[in-house]
Amino acid sequence: MADDDPAPGDSLRWAGLRDALSRMRADRAAALEAQSAGAAPDGPPASDPGEPPGGPPPAGPTNAESVPAAAHGSTPERWSASAAFRVGLFGGLGLAIIYMLYLSLDTIRSTLIVIAISALIAIGLDPAVSLLVRRGVKRAFAVAIAYLGLLAFVFGAFYAIIPPVATEVAAFITTLPKRLEVLQHNPTIKSLDDKFGLIGKVQDYVTGIAPNAASGVFTAAGIAVDLVVVLILTLYFLSGLPRITAAAYRLVPASRRTRVRDIGDKIIKQMGGYLGGATFIALQAGLVAGVFAWIAGLPYPWAIALAATLLDFVPVVGPIIIGVSMVLLGFSQSLIVGIIAGAFYLCQHLFEAYWLYPRVMRRTVHISSAAVIVAILVGAALLGVTGAILAVPVAAAVQLIVREVVLPRQERS
């Protein structure tokens, strides 16, 4: 064997190297064909078959790198389909939970309303309790004094209102047939009765009162039970208000507790101011109604004054009931007195609703006059009488949170 001839071992190594380079070129070409959507790019530069084993590796992915990309080409489509399914599933579950929560709250709505009214009364009485405590009275005795004053006002108003109302209603029902008989002899009433059958409709209505009396009794009993529950809960809330607020503040993280306590105390103070302002407005309404009833010679002026004071706490509905009652009592005296009573109370109601009430609430609750009117209208539309009662303190709390939390955060962002 000559010196220039390669050894048999060297020939085998060069043959294995050429085979490996050929396989690598084939794998790279297959990878480029799998990845390309159009025309394949130019192939890699040809490698020198005689390049030693330690030369630079071929550019481009190997077979191990190209196979996953080719095998998982449809992964985004499968991922988007599964993501849409998960979004729809969890969205449907969320809507179902929200609907069940709504049904649960609607079932216990009357109970929640009773609790909210009790809490509002307790918060409204707390400033009086705090005043007595600052004067040196123990809190337990201060709570007892404030609560007994509330009981005296409520039961005194009912004691002054219910007997006259029952007497007048019984007398009206007793004398109604005779009044209708007298009206039938009136030429004007007789002509209207011939055209529209007014007297017959009134007689049918009076006849149908007796069967509906039982439902009226049950309704009155339900209102009485709710009143008793409100008074009991008010006592518990009033006596434990400091502990309740402290426990509520402890649920907040310690880093934010001071800020939440400051805002919560302001909200409670505004609610107390709302009840104080509402009490002032109700007292002026009762005083005006009682003085007018005494001057006009209407029966039961004290009952009218207390009823006007009590019902004036109910926005929108309470003043209407007072006005209608005074007009009917005025017509029971004479036509002129009834007209004067209606005109007087209409002026009184407009003065109170559109001038006095917004200004008092603006001073005590720090809410604008327009916001007071809008809040009452929205609350009455949502929850009726209870919504009208709770509208102003809720609107004041929302306005305070927006002013103290939302607006500063927007300014910092």
One Martini backbone bead per residue (centre of mass of N, CA, C, O) as a GRO file, in nm:
protein
  413
    1MET     BB    1   0.097   0.036   0.024
    2ALA     BB    2   0.074   0.351  -0.021
    3ASP     BB    3   0.108   0.665   0.128
    4ASP     BB    4  -0.146   0.812  -0.029
    5ASP     BB    5  -0.328   0.604   0.076
    6PRO     BB    6  -0.591   0.540   0.248
    7ALA     BB    7  -0.718   0.418   0.509
    8PRO     BB    8  -0.977   0.217   0.591
    9GLY     BB    9  -1.080   0.388   0.834
   10ASP     BB   10  -1.097   0.663   0.687
   11SER     BB   11  -1.311   0.587   0.476
   12LEU     BB   12  -1.541   0.527   0.674
   13ARG     BB   13  -1.556   0.807   0.801
   14TRP     BB   14  -1.616   0.971   0.540
   15ALA     BB   15  -1.880   0.819   0.471
   16GLY     BB   16  -2.040   0.891   0.733
   17LEU     BB   17  -2.029   1.200   0.695
   18ARG     BB   18  -2.182   1.212   0.426
   19ASP     BB   19  -2.443   1.083   0.529
   20ALA     BB   20  -2.508   1.296   0.750
   21LEU     BB   21  -2.523   1.542   0.558
   22SER     BB   22  -2.755   1.434   0.386
   23ARG     BB   23  -2.967   1.410   0.611
   24MET     BB   24  -2.964   1.710   0.695
   25ARG     BB   25  -3.056   1.823   0.421
   26ALA     BB   26  -3.327   1.670   0.414
   27ASP     BB   27  -3.445   1.780   0.679
   28ARG     BB   28  -3.437   2.078   0.602
   29ALA     BB   29  -3.618   2.061   0.353
   30ALA     BB   30  -3.867   1.953   0.504
   31ALA     BB   31  -3.901   2.194   0.698
   32LEU     BB   32  -3.940   2.415   0.484
   33GLU     BB   33  -4.194   2.289   0.353
   34ALA     BB   34  -4.374   2.294   0.616
   35GLN     BB   35  -4.345   2.621   0.672
   36SER     BB   36  -4.426   2.691   0.400
   37ALA     BB   37  -4.689   2.859   0.205
   38GLY     BB   38  -4.524   2.885  -0.048
   39ALA     BB   39  -4.254   2.944  -0.164
   40ALA     BB   40  -3.956   2.826  -0.141
   41PRO     BB   41  -3.674   2.892  -0.035
   42ASP     BB   42  -3.370   2.899  -0.056
   43GLY     BB   43  -3.135   2.698  -0.022
   44PRO     BB   44  -2.873   2.588   0.111
   45PRO     BB   45  -2.565   2.588   0.117
   46ALA     BB   46  -2.324   2.411   0.007
   47SER     BB   47  -2.137   2.155   0.125
   48ASP     BB   48  -1.839   2.035   0.201
   49PRO     BB   49  -1.748   1.716   0.188
   50GLY     BB   50  -1.448   1.782   0.300
   51GLU     BB   51  -1.530   1.863   0.571
   52PRO     BB   52  -1.458   1.856   0.869
   53PRO     BB   53  -1.596   1.757   1.168
   54GLY     BB   54  -1.516   2.047   1.312
   55GLY     BB   55  -1.698   2.210   1.165
   56PRO     BB   56  -1.953   2.388   1.085
   57PRO     BB   57  -2.269   2.386   1.133
   58PRO     BB   58  -2.564   2.370   1.008
   59ALA     BB   59  -2.801   2.563   0.901
   60GLY     BB   60  -3.073   2.527   1.078
   61PRO     BB   61  -3.296   2.302   1.147
   62THR     BB   62  -3.366   2.020   1.280
   63ASN     BB   63  -3.558   1.751   1.323
   64ALA     BB   64  -3.635   1.810   1.626
   65GLU     BB   65  -3.736   2.112   1.557
   66SER     BB   66  -3.943   2.059   1.311
   67VAL     BB   67  -4.165   1.861   1.408
   68PRO     BB   68  -4.338   2.033   1.611
   69ALA     BB   69  -4.422   2.257   1.412
   70ALA     BB   70  -4.569   2.058   1.214
   71ALA     BB   71  -4.760   1.910   1.423
   72HIS     BB   72  -4.866   2.217   1.555
   73GLY     BB   73  -5.029   2.402   1.343
   74SER     BB   74  -5.344   2.381   1.497
   75THR     BB   75  -5.337   2.507   1.792
   76PRO     BB   76  -5.485   2.790   1.784
   77GLU     BB   77  -5.763   2.676   1.708
   78ARG     BB   78  -5.800   2.490   1.955
   79TRP     BB   79  -5.761   2.712   2.172
   80SER     BB   80  -5.996   2.904   2.092
   81ALA     BB   81  -6.223   2.698   2.135
   82SER     BB   82  -6.168   2.637   2.438
   83ALA     BB   83  -6.188   2.931   2.536
   84ALA     BB   84  -6.480   2.981   2.451
   85PHE     BB   85  -6.600   2.759   2.628
   86ARG     BB   86  -6.502   2.868   2.901
   87VAL     BB   87  -6.637   3.144   2.886
   88GLY     BB   88  -6.929   3.040   2.856
   89LEU     BB   89  -6.941   2.869   3.111
   90PHE     BB   90  -6.864   3.089   3.326
   91GLY     BB   91  -7.076   3.295   3.237
   92GLY     BB   92  -7.325   3.117   3.296
   93LEU     BB   93  -7.264   3.071   3.596
   94GLY     BB   94  -7.269   3.368   3.678
   95LEU     BB   95  -7.563   3.425   3.594
   96ALA     BB   96  -7.691   3.210   3.778
   97ILE     BB   97  -7.590   3.327   4.046
   98ILE     BB   98  -7.718   3.606   4.016
   99TYR     BB   99  -8.011   3.507   3.995
  100MET     BB  100  -8.022   3.361   4.269
  101LEU     BB  101  -7.955   3.612   4.433
  102TYR     BB  102  -8.201   3.774   4.345
  103LEU     BB  103  -8.416   3.578   4.454
  104SER     BB  104  -8.324   3.591   4.748
  105LEU     BB  105  -8.357   3.899   4.789
  106ASP     BB  106  -8.659   3.907   4.707
  107THR     BB  107  -8.759   3.725   4.940
  108ILE     BB  108  -8.604   3.927   5.171
  109ARG     BB  109  -8.691   4.226   5.132
  110SER     BB  110  -8.865   4.297   5.380
  111THR     BB  111  -8.642   4.239   5.586
  112LEU     BB  112  -8.433   4.442   5.477
  113ILE     BB  113  -8.610   4.691   5.520
  114VAL     BB  114  -8.638   4.669   5.825
  115ILE     BB  115  -8.335   4.684   5.886
  116ALA     BB  116  -8.278   4.958   5.750
  117ILE     BB  117  -8.473   5.128   5.922
  118SER     BB  118  -8.351   5.059   6.195
  119ALA     BB  119  -8.066   5.165   6.137
  120LEU     BB  120  -8.149   5.456   6.072
  121ILE     BB  121  -8.274   5.523   6.347
  122ALA     BB  122  -8.025   5.462   6.518
  123ILE     BB  123  -7.839   5.670   6.378
  124GLY     BB  124  -8.028   5.915   6.443
  125LEU     BB  125  -8.006   5.871   6.770
  126ASP     BB  126  -7.697   5.886   6.833
  127PRO     BB  127  -7.648   6.193   6.879
  128ALA     BB  128  -7.816   6.205   7.142
  129VAL     BB  129  -7.648   5.999   7.295
  130SER     BB  130  -7.376   6.149   7.272
  131LEU     BB  131  -7.467   6.402   7.420
  132LEU     BB  132  -7.527   6.262   7.692
  133VAL     BB  133  -7.242   6.146   7.732
  134ARG     BB  134  -7.098   6.428   7.738
  135ARG     BB  135  -7.277   6.503   8.006
  136GLY     BB  136  -7.234   6.214   8.190
  137VAL     BB  137  -7.393   5.987   8.069
  138LYS     BB  138  -7.459   5.683   8.041
  139ARG     BB  139  -7.518   5.490   7.771
  140ALA     BB  140  -7.753   5.323   7.874
  141PHE     BB  141  -7.926   5.570   7.966
  142ALA     BB  142  -7.921   5.718   7.694
  143VAL     BB  143  -8.066   5.499   7.535
  144ALA     BB  144  -8.323   5.493   7.709
  145ILE     BB  145  -8.411   5.786   7.662
  146ALA     BB  146  -8.427   5.782   7.351
  147TYR     BB  147  -8.622   5.537   7.328
  148LEU     BB  148  -8.856   5.650   7.499
  149GLY     BB  149  -8.905   5.892   7.315
  150LEU     BB  150  -8.985   5.724   7.068
  151LEU     BB  151  -9.223   5.573   7.196
  152ALA     BB  152  -9.388   5.820   7.277
  153PHE     BB  153  -9.431   5.929   6.992
  154VAL     BB  154  -9.560   5.687   6.850
  155PHE     BB  155  -9.791   5.612   7.056
  156GLY     BB  156  -9.909   5.897   7.076
  157ALA     BB  157  -9.990   5.922   6.780
  158PHE     BB  158 -10.177   5.673   6.769
  159TYR     BB  159 -10.363   5.761   7.005
  160ALA     BB  160 -10.453   6.030   6.851
  161ILE     BB  161 -10.553   5.893   6.572
  162ILE     BB  162 -10.729   5.631   6.586
  163PRO     BB  163 -10.992   5.712   6.733
  164PRO     BB  164 -11.093   5.935   6.535
  165VAL     BB  165 -11.090   5.761   6.282
  166ALA     BB  166 -11.288   5.545   6.379
  167THR     BB  167 -11.523   5.736   6.438
  168GLU     BB  168 -11.554   5.865   6.154
  169VAL     BB  169 -11.592   5.605   5.991
  170ALA     BB  170 -11.840   5.501   6.140
  171ALA     BB  171 -12.017   5.753   6.089
  172PHE     BB  172 -12.003   5.745   5.781
  173ILE     BB  173 -12.126   5.463   5.739
  174THR     BB  174 -12.393   5.519   5.888
  175THR     BB  175 -12.469   5.798   5.714
  176LEU     BB  176 -12.458   5.725   5.407
  177PRO     BB  177 -12.750   5.653   5.322
  178LYS     BB  178 -12.867   5.933   5.390
  179ARG     BB  179 -12.683   6.095   5.203
  180LEU     BB  180 -12.775   5.955   4.940
  181GLU     BB  181 -13.073   6.030   4.966
  182VAL     BB  182 -13.029   6.335   4.956
  183LEU     BB  183 -12.880   6.339   4.678
  184GLN     BB  184 -13.123   6.235   4.505
  185HIS     BB  185 -13.279   6.526   4.544
  186ASN     BB  186 -13.069   6.645   4.373
  187PRO     BB  187 -13.066   6.764   4.058
  188THR     BB  188 -12.767   6.737   3.981
  189ILE     BB  189 -12.715   6.453   4.094
  190LYS     BB  190 -12.945   6.315   3.937
  191SER     BB  191 -12.834   6.366   3.653
  192LEU     BB  192 -12.560   6.221   3.699
  193ASP     BB  193 -12.689   5.950   3.780
  194ASP     BB  194 -12.834   5.899   3.508
  195LYS     BB  195 -12.565   5.892   3.339
  196PHE     BB  196 -12.343   5.730   3.558
  197GLY     BB  197 -12.424   5.593   3.833
  198LEU     BB  198 -12.300   5.692   4.113
  199ILE     BB  199 -12.472   5.588   4.352
  200GLY     BB  200 -12.455   5.288   4.278
  201LYS     BB  201 -12.145   5.267   4.302
  202VAL     BB  202 -12.128   5.349   4.599
  203GLN     BB  203 -12.305   5.122   4.710
  204ASP     BB  204 -12.131   4.889   4.605
  205TYR     BB  205 -11.875   4.970   4.758
  206VAL     BB  206 -11.994   4.956   5.044
  207THR     BB  207 -12.082   4.658   5.023
  208GLY     BB  208 -11.770   4.562   4.961
  209ILE     BB  209 -11.626   4.621   5.235
  210ALA     BB  210 -11.687   4.380   5.419
  211PRO     BB  211 -11.527   4.148   5.269
  212ASN     BB  212 -11.249   4.338   5.291
  213ALA     BB  213 -11.195   4.361   5.601
  214ALA     BB  214 -11.007   4.123   5.654
  215SER     BB  215 -10.768   4.218   5.481
  216GLY     BB  216 -10.733   4.483   5.637
  217VAL     BB  217 -10.664   4.354   5.908
  218PHE     BB  218 -10.412   4.198   5.812
  219THR     BB  219 -10.256   4.446   5.719
  220ALA     BB  220 -10.250   4.590   5.992
  221ALA     BB  221 -10.105   4.360   6.141
  222GLY     BB  222  -9.847   4.363   5.969
  223ILE     BB  223  -9.767   4.654   6.037
  224ALA     BB  224  -9.748   4.611   6.344
  225VAL     BB  225  -9.525   4.397   6.336
  226ASP     BB  226  -9.314   4.570   6.189
  227LEU     BB  227  -9.301   4.788   6.406
  228VAL     BB  228  -9.201   4.610   6.636
  229VAL     BB  229  -8.943   4.512   6.494
  230VAL     BB  230  -8.818   4.791   6.455
  231LEU     BB  231  -8.800   4.866   6.757
  232ILE     BB  232  -8.621   4.631   6.845
  233LEU     BB  233  -8.383   4.674   6.647
  234THR     BB  234  -8.322   4.962   6.736
  235LEU     BB  235  -8.223   4.891   7.016
  236TYR     BB  236  -7.989   4.709   6.934
  237PHE     BB  237  -7.839   4.911   6.750
  238LEU     BB  238  -7.807   5.143   6.956
  239SER     BB  239  -7.649   4.982   7.181
  240GLY     BB  240  -7.435   4.841   6.943
  241LEU     BB  241  -7.295   5.047   6.746
  242PRO     BB  242  -6.990   5.053   6.823
  243ARG     BB  243  -6.945   4.744   6.784
  244ILE     BB  244  -7.040   4.720   6.492
  245THR     BB  245  -6.838   4.918   6.362
  246ALA     BB  246  -6.579   4.784   6.466
  247ALA     BB  247  -6.628   4.508   6.328
  248ALA     BB  248  -6.641   4.622   6.039
  249TYR     BB  249  -6.349   4.749   6.036
  250ARG     BB  250  -6.192   4.471   6.084
  251LEU     BB  251  -6.243   4.365   5.781
  252VAL     BB  252  -6.027   4.556   5.716
  253PRO     BB  253  -5.737   4.630   5.628
  254ALA     BB  254  -5.492   4.788   5.808
  255SER     BB  255  -5.392   4.986   5.577
  256ARG     BB  256  -5.721   5.093   5.538
  257ARG     BB  257  -5.877   5.150   5.808
  258THR     BB  258  -5.857   5.455   5.854
  259ARG     BB  259  -6.000   5.546   5.595
  260VAL     BB  260  -6.264   5.384   5.636
  261ARG     BB  261  -6.338   5.507   5.910
  262ASP     BB  262  -6.366   5.797   5.813
  263ILE     BB  263  -6.591   5.746   5.602
  264GLY     BB  264  -6.794   5.598   5.788
  265ASP     BB  265  -6.834   5.830   5.991
  266LYS     BB  266  -6.947   6.028   5.781
  267ILE     BB  267  -7.194   5.862   5.699
  268ILE     BB  268  -7.323   5.844   5.979
  269LYS     BB  269  -7.346   6.149   6.017
  270GLN     BB  270  -7.532   6.197   5.771
  271MET     BB  271  -7.766   6.018   5.867
  272GLY     BB  272  -7.819   6.177   6.124
  273GLY     BB  273  -7.875   6.445   5.973
  274TYR     BB  274  -8.120   6.346   5.817
  275LEU     BB  275  -8.305   6.284   6.061
  276GLY     BB  276  -8.291   6.568   6.178
  277GLY     BB  277  -8.410   6.714   5.932
  278ALA     BB  278  -8.675   6.547   5.916
  279THR     BB  279  -8.776   6.634   6.197
  280PHE     BB  280  -8.799   6.934   6.144
  281ILE     BB  281  -9.000   6.914   5.908
  282ALA     BB  282  -9.221   6.756   6.063
  283LEU     BB  283  -9.275   6.968   6.284
  284GLN     BB  284  -9.368   7.196   6.093
  285ALA     BB  285  -9.603   7.037   5.967
  286GLY     BB  286  -9.759   6.987   6.231
  287LEU     BB  287  -9.788   7.280   6.320
  288VAL     BB  288  -9.937   7.389   6.071
  289ALA     BB  289 -10.174   7.189   6.073
  290GLY     BB  290 -10.276   7.247   6.363
  291VAL     BB  291 -10.327   7.553   6.335
  292PHE     BB  292 -10.525   7.537   6.100
  293ALA     BB  293 -10.733   7.352   6.234
  294TRP     BB  294 -10.796   7.548   6.467
  295ILE     BB  295 -10.882   7.796   6.294
  296ALA     BB  296 -11.096   7.631   6.104
  297GLY     BB  297 -11.251   7.414   6.295
  298LEU     BB  298 -11.137   7.140   6.308
  299PRO     BB  299 -11.127   6.834   6.398
  300TYR     BB  300 -10.872   6.725   6.573
  301PRO     BB  301 -10.590   6.896   6.589
  302TRP     BB  302 -10.392   6.704   6.734
  303ALA     BB  303 -10.416   6.468   6.537
  304ILE     BB  304 -10.325   6.625   6.290
  305ALA     BB  305 -10.045   6.705   6.392
  306LEU     BB  306  -9.934   6.416   6.448
  307ALA     BB  307  -9.989   6.299   6.167
  308ALA     BB  308  -9.815   6.501   6.012
  309THR     BB  309  -9.549   6.431   6.155
  310LEU     BB  310  -9.540   6.125   6.090
  311LEU     BB  311  -9.596   6.135   5.768
  312ASP     BB  312  -9.353   6.330   5.688
  313PHE     BB  313  -9.132   6.099   5.680
  314VAL     BB  314  -9.288   6.038   5.415
  315PRO     BB  315  -9.225   6.077   5.112
  316VAL     BB  316  -9.489   6.206   4.910
  317VAL     BB  317  -9.717   6.035   5.058
  318GLY     BB  318  -9.768   6.173   5.331
  319PRO     BB  319  -9.867   6.460   5.235
  320ILE     BB  320 -10.109   6.352   5.075
  321ILE     BB  321 -10.267   6.230   5.310
  322ILE     BB  322 -10.294   6.490   5.469
  323GLY     BB  323 -10.439   6.662   5.257
  324VAL     BB  324 -10.688   6.481   5.213
  325SER     BB  325 -10.785   6.480   5.507
  326MET     BB  326 -10.827   6.789   5.534
  327VAL     BB  327 -11.033   6.818   5.307
  328LEU     BB  328 -11.248   6.626   5.421
  329LEU     BB  329 -11.282   6.779   5.688
  330GLY     BB  330 -11.367   7.044   5.553
  331PHE     BB  331 -11.625   6.928   5.406
  332SER     BB  332 -11.766   6.848   5.677
  333GLN     BB  333 -11.827   7.154   5.731
  334SER     BB  334 -11.761   7.290   5.437
  335LEU     BB  335 -11.697   7.404   5.127
  336ILE     BB  336 -11.503   7.637   5.196
  337VAL     BB  337 -11.316   7.486   5.392
  338GLY     BB  338 -11.221   7.273   5.189
  339ILE     BB  339 -11.091   7.466   4.985
  340ILE     BB  340 -10.898   7.606   5.181
  341ALA     BB  341 -10.748   7.351   5.269
  342GLY     BB  342 -10.641   7.271   4.991
  343ALA     BB  343 -10.486   7.533   4.923
  344PHE     BB  344 -10.306   7.541   5.173
  345TYR     BB  345 -10.169   7.257   5.144
  346LEU     BB  346 -10.048   7.304   4.869
  347CYS     BB  347  -9.859   7.533   4.952
  348GLN     BB  348  -9.715   7.379   5.177
  349HIS     BB  349  -9.603   7.150   4.999
  350LEU     BB  350  -9.439   7.322   4.800
  351PHE     BB  351  -9.260   7.456   5.013
  352GLU     BB  352  -9.140   7.192   5.130
  353ALA     BB  353  -9.042   7.032   4.868
  354TYR     BB  354  -8.894   7.300   4.701
  355TRP     BB  355  -8.747   7.452   4.962
  356LEU     BB  356  -8.700   7.327   5.246
  357TYR     BB  357  -8.593   7.037   5.205
  358PRO     BB  358  -8.335   7.091   5.030
  359ARG     BB  359  -8.199   7.291   5.235
  360VAL     BB  360  -8.179   7.108   5.478
  361MET     BB  361  -8.020   6.877   5.335
  362ARG     BB  362  -7.778   7.053   5.254
  363ARG     BB  363  -7.690   7.107   5.558
  364THR     BB  364  -7.699   6.805   5.686
  365VAL     BB  365  -7.593   6.619   5.414
  366HIS     BB  366  -7.450   6.753   5.171
  367ILE     BB  367  -7.678   6.801   4.937
  368SER     BB  368  -7.828   6.875   4.670
  369SER     BB  369  -8.133   6.965   4.560
  370ALA     BB  370  -8.145   6.796   4.301
  371ALA     BB  371  -8.052   6.528   4.433
  372VAL     BB  372  -8.290   6.497   4.622
  373ILE     BB  373  -8.517   6.478   4.411
  374VAL     BB  374  -8.398   6.247   4.241
  375ALA     BB  375  -8.371   6.038   4.470
  376ILE     BB  376  -8.671   6.019   4.542
  377LEU     BB  377  -8.776   5.932   4.265
  378VAL     BB  378  -8.603   5.677   4.235
  379GLY     BB  379  -8.677   5.536   4.502
  380ALA     BB  380  -8.986   5.525   4.448
  381ALA     BB  381  -8.960   5.355   4.181
  382LEU     BB  382  -8.814   5.104   4.315
  383LEU     BB  383  -8.946   5.096   4.650
  384GLY     BB  384  -9.119   5.326   4.711
  385VAL     BB  385  -9.149   5.434   5.022
  386THR     BB  386  -8.877   5.316   5.113
  387GLY     BB  387  -8.708   5.451   4.890
  388ALA     BB  388  -8.776   5.744   4.977
  389ILE     BB  389  -8.646   5.721   5.260
  390LEU     BB  390  -8.348   5.603   5.156
  391ALA     BB  391  -8.240   5.795   4.932
  392VAL     BB  392  -8.079   6.026   5.066
  393PRO     BB  393  -7.861   5.869   5.231
  394VAL     BB  394  -7.754   5.708   4.989
  395ALA     BB  395  -7.675   5.951   4.813
  396ALA     BB  396  -7.478   6.070   5.021
  397ALA     BB  397  -7.285   5.827   5.032
  398VAL     BB  398  -7.211   5.822   4.733
  399GLN     BB  399  -7.104   6.112   4.718
  400LEU     BB  400  -6.877   6.073   4.928
  401ILE     BB  401  -6.722   5.846   4.782
  402VAL     BB  402  -6.665   6.004   4.527
  403ARG     BB  403  -6.516   6.247   4.667
  404GLU     BB  404  -6.300   6.064   4.848
  405VAL     BB  405  -6.214   5.837   4.616
  406VAL     BB  406  -6.256   5.868   4.307
  407LEU     BB  407  -6.144   6.152   4.240
  408PRO     BB  408  -5.854   6.123   4.356
  409ARG     BB  409  -5.781   5.880   4.173
  410GLN     BB  410  -5.816   6.033   3.905
  411GLU     BB  411  -5.599   6.252   3.966
  412ARG     BB  412  -5.352   6.041   3.996
  413SER     BB  413  -5.381   5.897   3.699
   0.00000   0.00000   0.00000
